[in-house]
Amino acid sequence: MLESSKLNAVVCPRFEEARAEADELDRRLAAGEDDPRPLLGVPCTIKESFAVAGMPNCAGLVSRAERRATQTASAAQRLLESGPILLGLTNTSELTMWIESENRVYGRTLNAYDRRRTAGGSSGGEGAAVGSGGSAIGLGTDFAGSIRLPAFYNGVFGHKPTEDLVPMTGHFPLSAGEAIRMSGVGPLARRAEDLMPMLRMLAGPDGEDARTRTVELGEPTDVPLEGLAVVLAEGASLVPVRRELREARERAGDALAAAGATVRRVRMRSLRRALELYLAAVQDGAGISLAELIAAEGGDPVTLRSTQRKGTHTRATFAVVFAERHSRWMPSRRTRRALAAGRSLVSEVEGVIGDGILLHPPAARVAPRHGRTVARPWTFTCTAIFNLLGLPATQVPMGIGRRGLPLGVQAVAARDRDHVAIAAALELERAFGGWVPPPRRSGM
């Protein structure tokens, strides 16, 4: 856990308590006690934006820094009831609203492979904790790639479930309308085989989140790779994807073909509108604005001055608030057209995928240097499109690139076919090895 501490991944540690719990568990097992919980003794971490009773729950907002949760969020409770040992809570972007994990309460989280680069966000603390080898599994949220980008940047697996599978109860902040529809709760793990058991534990109604559905989840090991349809989308990216990430996707396609899958290429230029359609959906149904939420929580107004060194907000938060204010000028007719186009795109993409999967880059670039994503929303286009569509997507590590940074690919399946995306991840892990431990650096 020392390495992830250096990365500022676990920002609310409970290491002494975890050691004591592990010692007690060892004592009970040595005494012959039986405990059937499936994740018994597994080290885990949870994103700080989830309420865990007695622990901080501020999501990086200065005005909530002293806040302590009185109850535990539904998804966190389900995870903890399965028997793991909680090492602590992990860092996030301010109010989970950006793809870099930095805020004025806990500071900045560093990438597990290169401390000069971002760990991603908003579940960047989870990505760095799991990717550094400190935590075996973690719990995150995904609104525009907030599980998959940290998993990609830190070389591990991450799964965004089909929409409405896992309750958001007890998460702060909690959105409404289209924004919460596009939000998901899911696992990060060093091993692909851990994704489906975790998803099964997390999924299902909790009696509070009215959106959450009961779905009979399939089994990844029951998915036949022989004849599995694998689609490579061509012409789909608004921003050109770097060569090493294109090559990673090609290798993934070749490996699945070697396992018996049928690979075909389909031109899908309609995916280039992903960012426009996603932002229209956010604008249409976010409920309270970010600026209003901050005010309601007693926070300072978001201004340029508030982002200075001794201020209470980050530059990323200022950029999001500025974009919100600007979006109010978008004609409602244009928004309605964009929402209709988004619904049409769901049918188009599911029609292409069928019972198979789509292989898609997680981003156009490997992990950027700190601060290089601010006011550049196109950096999350490759992931946000599947939040808009509500489809399950698994981030799969694909080795290390020329700069010593992780490569990856997303496996995307049709609605409620999460097990198919995870089945592809299992095969790709077998073929390429999955997580590669980052180099240890002395004196850091």
C-alpha positions as CSV (number, residue, x, y, z in Angstrom):
1,M,0.0,0.0,0.0
2,L,3.1,2.2,0.4
3,E,3.3,2.9,-3.4
4,S,-0.3,4.0,-3.7
5,S,0.2,6.3,-0.7
6,K,3.0,8.0,-2.6
7,L,0.6,8.5,-5.5
8,N,-2.0,10.1,-3.2
9,A,-4.5,7.5,-4.2
10,V,-5.9,6.5,-0.8
11,V,-6.7,9.9,0.8
12,C,-8.8,8.6,3.7
13,P,-6.7,5.6,4.9
14,R,-7.7,3.1,7.5
15,F,-4.5,0.9,7.4
16,E,-4.3,0.2,11.1
17,E,-7.9,-0.9,11.2
18,A,-7.4,-3.0,8.1
19,R,-4.4,-4.8,9.7
20,A,-6.4,-5.4,12.8
21,E,-9.3,-6.8,10.8
22,A,-6.9,-9.0,8.8
23,D,-5.3,-10.4,12.0
24,E,-8.7,-11.1,13.5
25,L,-9.8,-12.9,10.3
26,D,-6.6,-15.0,10.3
27,R,-7.3,-15.9,14.0
28,R,-10.9,-17.0,13.3
29,L,-9.9,-19.1,10.2
30,A,-7.1,-20.7,12.1
31,A,-9.6,-21.6,14.8
32,G,-11.6,-23.4,12.2
33,E,-14.5,-20.9,11.8
34,D,-16.3,-21.0,8.5
35,D,-17.0,-17.8,6.6
36,P,-18.5,-18.3,3.1
37,R,-18.4,-14.7,2.0
38,P,-17.0,-14.6,-1.5
39,L,-14.5,-11.8,-1.1
40,L,-13.3,-12.7,2.4
41,G,-10.1,-10.9,3.3
42,V,-9.5,-9.3,-0.2
43,P,-8.0,-5.8,0.1
44,C,-10.4,-3.2,-1.4
45,T,-10.8,0.5,-1.8
46,I,-13.8,2.7,-2.4
47,K,-14.1,6.1,-4.1
48,E,-14.5,8.8,-1.5
49,S,-17.7,10.1,-3.1
50,F,-19.5,7.0,-1.8
51,A,-20.8,7.4,1.7
52,V,-19.1,5.0,4.2
53,A,-20.5,5.4,7.7
54,G,-18.1,7.3,9.9
55,M,-15.7,8.3,7.1
56,P,-15.3,11.5,5.1
57,N,-17.7,12.1,2.1
58,C,-17.0,15.5,0.5
59,A,-16.0,14.5,-3.1
60,G,-13.2,17.1,-2.9
61,L,-15.5,20.0,-2.0
62,V,-13.8,22.3,0.6
63,S,-17.0,23.3,2.2
64,R,-17.8,19.6,3.0
65,A,-14.3,18.7,4.2
66,E,-15.4,18.0,7.8
67,R,-18.5,16.1,6.7
68,R,-18.7,12.5,7.9
69,A,-21.2,9.9,6.5
70,T,-23.8,8.6,8.8
71,Q,-24.9,5.7,6.5
72,T,-23.1,3.6,3.9
73,A,-24.1,3.9,0.2
74,S,-25.9,0.9,-1.2
75,A,-23.2,-0.2,-3.6
76,A,-20.5,0.2,-1.0
77,Q,-22.5,-1.7,1.6
78,R,-23.0,-4.6,-0.8
79,L,-19.3,-4.7,-1.6
80,L,-18.3,-4.6,2.1
81,E,-20.9,-7.3,3.0
82,S,-19.1,-9.7,0.7
83,G,-16.2,-9.8,3.0
84,P,-13.3,-7.7,1.8
85,I,-11.0,-5.6,4.0
86,L,-11.4,-1.9,3.3
87,L,-8.0,-0.1,3.1
88,G,-9.5,3.3,2.7
89,L,-11.3,5.8,0.5
90,T,-9.7,7.1,-2.7
91,N,-9.4,10.4,-4.4
92,T,-11.6,11.9,-7.0
93,S,-11.9,15.1,-9.0
94,E,-13.8,18.0,-7.4
95,L,-17.5,16.8,-7.2
96,T,-16.5,14.0,-9.5
97,M,-17.0,16.3,-12.5
98,W,-13.7,15.9,-14.4
99,I,-11.4,13.3,-15.8
100,E,-8.5,14.2,-13.6
101,S,-8.5,13.4,-9.8
102,E,-7.5,16.7,-8.2
103,N,-9.2,18.9,-5.6
104,R,-8.4,21.4,-2.9
105,V,-9.2,19.0,0.0
106,Y,-6.9,16.1,-0.9
107,G,-4.7,17.4,-3.7
108,R,-3.7,15.5,-6.9
109,T,-3.5,11.8,-7.6
110,L,-0.5,10.7,-9.7
111,N,-0.4,8.0,-12.4
112,A,0.9,4.6,-11.3
113,Y,3.3,4.4,-14.2
114,D,4.5,8.0,-14.5
115,R,4.0,10.5,-11.7
116,R,4.1,13.4,-14.2
117,R,0.9,12.2,-15.7
118,T,-2.8,12.1,-14.7
119,A,-4.3,9.0,-13.0
120,G,-7.6,10.0,-14.7
121,G,-10.9,10.8,-13.1
122,S,-13.1,11.0,-11.6
123,S,-12.2,7.5,-10.1
124,G,-8.5,8.3,-10.5
125,G,-7.7,7.3,-6.9
126,E,-9.2,3.9,-7.6
127,G,-7.3,3.5,-10.8
128,A,-4.0,4.4,-9.1
129,A,-4.6,2.3,-6.0
130,V,-5.5,-0.8,-8.1
131,G,-2.9,-0.1,-10.8
132,S,0.0,0.3,-8.3
133,G,-0.8,-3.0,-6.7
134,G,-2.0,-1.5,-3.5
135,S,-5.6,-2.7,-3.7
136,A,-6.9,-5.8,-5.4
137,I,-10.3,-4.4,-6.3
138,G,-12.1,-1.0,-6.1
139,L,-15.5,0.7,-6.5
140,G,-15.9,3.6,-8.8
141,T,-18.5,5.6,-10.8
142,D,-18.6,6.3,-14.5
143,F,-20.4,9.4,-16.0
144,A,-18.2,10.0,-19.0
145,G,-15.5,7.3,-18.6
146,S,-14.8,7.9,-14.9
147,I,-14.1,4.2,-14.4
148,R,-12.7,3.3,-17.7
149,L,-10.2,6.2,-18.2
150,P,-8.6,5.7,-14.8
151,A,-8.5,1.9,-15.5
152,F,-6.9,2.6,-18.9
153,Y,-4.4,5.2,-17.6
154,N,-3.3,2.9,-14.8
155,G,-3.3,-0.4,-16.7
156,V,-6.1,-2.3,-15.1
157,F,-9.6,-3.6,-15.9
158,G,-12.7,-1.5,-15.3
159,H,-16.3,-2.1,-16.2
160,K,-19.2,0.4,-16.8
161,P,-22.4,-1.6,-16.5
162,T,-25.5,-1.3,-18.6
163,E,-27.5,1.7,-17.4
164,D,-29.6,1.3,-14.3
165,L,-28.1,-2.0,-13.1
166,V,-26.5,-0.7,-9.9
167,P,-28.1,1.8,-7.4
168,M,-26.5,5.3,-7.0
169,T,-28.0,5.7,-3.5
170,G,-25.6,7.3,-1.1
171,H,-23.3,8.8,-3.7
172,F,-22.4,12.5,-3.5
173,P,-23.2,14.3,-5.7
174,L,-26.4,12.7,-7.0
175,S,-27.7,14.0,-10.3
176,A,-31.1,13.8,-11.9
177,G,-32.7,13.0,-15.3
178,E,-30.4,12.2,-18.2
179,A,-27.3,12.9,-16.1
180,I,-28.1,10.1,-13.6
181,R,-29.3,7.8,-16.4
182,M,-25.8,8.1,-17.9
183,S,-24.1,7.5,-14.5
184,G,-23.0,4.1,-13.5
185,V,-21.4,2.3,-10.6
186,G,-18.9,-0.4,-11.3
187,P,-15.7,-2.3,-10.4
188,L,-12.0,-1.8,-11.1
189,A,-9.7,-4.8,-10.7
190,R,-6.3,-6.1,-11.7
191,R,-7.9,-9.4,-12.9
192,A,-10.7,-9.7,-15.4
193,E,-12.1,-12.7,-13.5
194,D,-13.0,-10.4,-10.6
195,L,-15.3,-8.1,-12.6
196,M,-18.4,-10.3,-13.0
197,P,-18.5,-11.5,-9.4
198,M,-18.3,-7.9,-8.2
199,L,-21.0,-6.8,-10.6
200,R,-23.3,-9.5,-9.4
201,M,-22.8,-8.3,-5.8
202,L,-23.5,-4.7,-6.7
203,A,-26.5,-5.1,-9.1
204,G,-30.2,-5.0,-8.4
205,P,-32.7,-2.7,-6.8
206,D,-32.1,-1.4,-3.2
207,G,-35.7,0.0,-2.6
208,E,-34.5,3.6,-2.8
209,D,-33.1,4.2,-6.3
210,A,-36.2,3.9,-8.4
211,R,-34.3,3.6,-11.7
212,T,-32.5,0.4,-10.8
213,R,-33.7,-2.7,-12.5
214,T,-33.6,-6.4,-11.8
215,V,-31.6,-8.1,-14.6
216,E,-30.6,-11.8,-14.9
217,L,-26.9,-11.4,-15.6
218,G,-25.2,-14.0,-17.8
219,E,-22.0,-15.9,-17.2
220,P,-18.8,-14.8,-19.1
221,T,-17.5,-18.4,-19.2
222,D,-20.6,-19.5,-21.0
223,V,-20.0,-17.2,-23.9
224,P,-18.7,-19.1,-26.9
225,L,-15.9,-17.3,-28.6
226,E,-16.3,-19.5,-31.7
227,G,-18.4,-17.4,-34.1
228,L,-18.6,-14.4,-31.7
229,A,-19.2,-11.2,-33.8
230,V,-16.5,-8.6,-33.2
231,V,-16.9,-5.2,-34.8
232,L,-14.1,-2.7,-35.4
233,A,-15.6,0.7,-36.0
234,E,-13.9,2.7,-38.7
235,G,-14.0,6.5,-39.1
236,A,-15.7,6.8,-35.7
237,S,-13.3,9.1,-33.8
238,L,-13.6,12.9,-33.9
239,V,-10.0,13.2,-32.8
240,P,-7.4,11.0,-34.7
241,V,-6.4,8.0,-32.5
242,R,-2.6,7.6,-32.0
243,R,-1.0,4.7,-33.8
244,E,-0.1,2.6,-30.8
245,L,-3.7,2.6,-29.6
246,R,-5.0,1.7,-33.1
247,E,-2.5,-1.1,-33.1
248,A,-3.6,-2.3,-29.7
249,R,-7.2,-2.6,-31.0
250,E,-5.9,-4.5,-34.0
251,R,-4.1,-7.0,-31.8
252,A,-7.2,-7.4,-29.7
253,G,-9.2,-8.2,-32.8
254,D,-6.6,-10.7,-34.1
255,A,-6.5,-12.5,-30.7
256,L,-10.3,-12.9,-30.6
257,A,-10.2,-14.0,-34.3
258,A,-7.6,-16.6,-33.3
259,A,-10.0,-17.8,-30.6
260,G,-12.7,-18.3,-33.2
261,A,-14.5,-15.0,-33.4
262,T,-15.6,-13.4,-36.6
263,V,-14.1,-9.9,-37.0
264,R,-15.5,-7.3,-39.4
265,R,-15.0,-3.6,-40.0
266,V,-17.9,-1.2,-40.1
267,R,-17.8,2.5,-41.0
268,M,-19.5,4.3,-38.2
269,R,-19.0,8.0,-38.8
270,S,-22.1,8.7,-36.8
271,L,-20.1,8.1,-33.6
272,R,-18.2,11.3,-34.4
273,R,-21.2,13.3,-33.0
274,A,-20.8,11.6,-29.6
275,L,-19.5,14.7,-27.8
276,E,-22.3,17.0,-29.1
277,L,-25.0,14.4,-28.3
278,Y,-23.6,13.6,-24.9
279,L,-23.4,17.3,-23.8
280,A,-26.9,17.9,-25.1
281,A,-28.2,15.1,-22.9
282,V,-26.2,16.4,-19.9
283,Q,-27.7,19.9,-20.4
284,D,-31.2,18.6,-20.8
285,G,-31.5,16.6,-17.7
286,A,-28.8,17.4,-15.1
287,G,-31.2,19.0,-12.6
288,I,-29.3,21.3,-10.4
289,S,-26.3,23.0,-12.0
290,L,-22.8,22.5,-10.6
291,A,-22.7,26.2,-9.5
292,E,-26.0,25.8,-7.7
293,L,-24.9,22.6,-6.0
294,I,-21.7,24.2,-4.7
295,A,-23.8,27.2,-3.4
296,A,-26.2,24.8,-1.7
297,E,-23.3,23.1,0.1
298,G,-22.0,26.4,1.4
299,G,-19.1,26.5,-1.1
300,D,-17.4,29.7,-2.4
301,P,-18.6,31.0,-5.8
302,V,-16.6,29.5,-8.7
303,T,-14.5,32.3,-10.2
304,L,-11.1,32.6,-11.7
305,R,-9.8,33.9,-8.4
306,S,-11.2,30.9,-6.6
307,T,-8.9,28.7,-8.7
308,Q,-5.7,30.4,-7.7
309,R,-3.2,28.7,-5.4
310,K,-5.0,29.4,-2.1
311,G,-8.5,29.2,-3.7
312,T,-11.1,26.5,-3.0
313,H,-11.8,25.3,-6.5
314,T,-9.8,23.7,-9.4
315,R,-9.5,25.0,-12.9
316,A,-11.4,22.0,-14.1
317,T,-14.4,23.0,-12.0
318,F,-14.2,26.5,-13.3
319,A,-14.2,25.2,-16.9
320,V,-17.3,23.0,-16.2
321,V,-19.2,25.9,-14.6
322,F,-18.3,28.1,-17.5
323,A,-19.5,25.5,-20.0
324,E,-22.8,25.1,-18.1
325,R,-23.5,28.8,-18.2
326,H,-22.6,28.9,-21.9
327,S,-24.8,25.9,-22.7
328,R,-27.9,27.8,-21.5
329,W,-27.8,29.8,-24.7
330,M,-28.2,26.7,-26.8
331,P,-31.6,26.8,-28.6
332,S,-34.1,24.3,-27.1
333,R,-34.9,23.1,-30.7
334,R,-31.2,22.2,-31.2
335,T,-31.2,20.3,-27.9
336,R,-34.3,18.3,-28.8
337,R,-32.7,17.4,-32.2
338,A,-29.6,16.2,-30.5
339,L,-31.5,14.1,-28.0
340,A,-33.5,12.5,-30.8
341,A,-30.2,11.8,-32.7
342,G,-28.8,10.2,-29.5
343,R,-31.8,7.8,-29.3
344,S,-31.5,6.9,-32.9
345,L,-27.8,6.2,-32.4
346,V,-28.6,3.7,-29.7
347,S,-30.6,1.6,-32.2
348,E,-27.9,2.0,-34.9
349,V,-25.0,0.8,-32.6
350,E,-27.0,-2.1,-31.0
351,G,-27.9,-3.2,-34.5
352,V,-24.3,-3.2,-35.5
353,I,-23.1,-5.0,-32.4
354,G,-25.9,-7.6,-32.2
355,D,-25.0,-10.5,-29.9
356,G,-21.3,-9.7,-30.2
357,I,-19.0,-6.8,-29.2
358,L,-17.5,-3.6,-30.5
359,L,-13.8,-3.0,-29.9
360,H,-13.2,0.7,-29.4
361,P,-10.2,2.8,-28.2
362,P,-10.6,4.1,-24.7
363,A,-9.1,7.4,-25.7
364,A,-7.2,9.0,-28.6
365,R,-4.0,9.3,-26.5
366,V,-2.3,7.5,-23.6
367,A,-2.4,9.2,-20.2
368,P,-1.7,13.0,-20.7
369,R,0.5,15.1,-18.4
370,H,-1.2,16.8,-15.5
371,G,-3.5,19.6,-16.5
372,R,-3.6,18.7,-20.2
373,T,-7.3,17.7,-20.2
374,V,-8.8,20.9,-18.7
375,A,-11.2,22.6,-21.1
376,R,-10.6,19.8,-23.6
377,P,-13.8,17.7,-23.5
378,W,-12.9,15.8,-26.6
379,T,-10.5,13.8,-24.4
380,F,-13.4,11.7,-23.1
381,T,-15.4,11.3,-26.3
382,C,-14.3,7.6,-26.8
383,T,-15.8,6.7,-23.4
384,A,-18.7,9.2,-23.0
385,I,-20.5,7.8,-26.1
386,F,-21.3,4.6,-24.2
387,N,-22.7,6.5,-21.3
388,L,-25.0,8.2,-23.7
389,L,-26.0,4.9,-25.3
390,G,-26.4,3.1,-21.9
391,L,-24.3,0.1,-23.1
392,P,-21.9,-2.0,-21.0
393,A,-18.2,-1.3,-21.7
394,T,-15.2,-3.1,-20.3
395,Q,-11.7,-1.4,-20.3
396,V,-9.1,-4.0,-21.0
397,P,-5.3,-3.4,-20.5
398,M,-3.3,-4.2,-23.6
399,G,0.3,-4.0,-22.4
400,I,2.7,-1.1,-22.2
401,G,3.4,1.4,-25.0
402,R,6.5,3.1,-26.2
403,R,6.4,5.7,-23.5
404,G,6.1,3.2,-20.7
405,L,2.4,3.9,-20.3
406,P,-0.5,1.5,-20.4
407,L,-2.4,0.8,-23.7
408,G,-5.9,-0.5,-23.7
409,V,-9.1,-1.2,-25.6
410,Q,-12.8,-1.1,-24.7
411,A,-15.1,-4.1,-25.3
412,V,-18.7,-2.9,-25.7
413,A,-21.7,-5.2,-25.8
414,A,-25.5,-4.7,-26.2
415,R,-27.8,-3.8,-23.4
416,D,-27.8,-6.2,-20.4
417,R,-25.1,-8.3,-22.0
418,D,-22.4,-7.2,-19.7
419,H,-21.1,-10.8,-19.5
420,V,-20.2,-10.8,-23.2
421,A,-18.0,-7.7,-22.8
422,I,-16.3,-9.3,-19.8
423,A,-15.9,-12.6,-21.7
424,A,-13.9,-10.7,-24.3
425,A,-11.8,-9.2,-21.5
426,L,-11.1,-12.6,-20.1
427,E,-9.8,-13.9,-23.4
428,L,-7.7,-10.8,-24.0
429,E,-6.2,-11.1,-20.6
430,R,-5.3,-14.7,-21.4
431,A,-3.7,-13.7,-24.7
432,F,-1.8,-10.6,-23.5
433,G,-1.3,-11.0,-19.8
434,G,-3.5,-8.2,-18.5
435,W,-2.1,-6.0,-15.8
436,V,1.6,-5.3,-15.9
437,P,3.0,-4.1,-12.6
438,P,4.4,-0.6,-12.8
439,P,8.1,0.0,-12.2
440,R,9.1,0.7,-8.7
441,R,10.9,4.0,-8.2
442,S,13.1,4.6,-5.3
443,G,13.2,7.9,-3.4
444,M,9.7,9.0,-4.5
